[in-house]
């Protein structure tokens, strides 16, 4: 009986630690300084595009989705800034 309880406790402990791990690809902690800089640069480079193409969208996720949906219409500096921000989101290779 004690062995069954010990096995059950060990299984629960392992399951709990698996849920405590951050998701693959990051996203569990605060943004890196590179990500913060890339986000600020994108906000500046895409300000006019955001006003023209995404007026009325909530700042953040909705605006980013709008810019992606209108990728063929955004300015070259905005496209470059978006690409740099996406690169900053990727975990380092290795």
Secondary structure, 3 states (H helix, E strand, C coil): CHHHHHHHHHHHHHHHHHHCCCCCCCCCCCCCHHHHHHHHHHHHHCHHHHHHHCCCCCCCHHHHHHHHHCCCCCCHHHHHHHHHHHHHHCCCCC
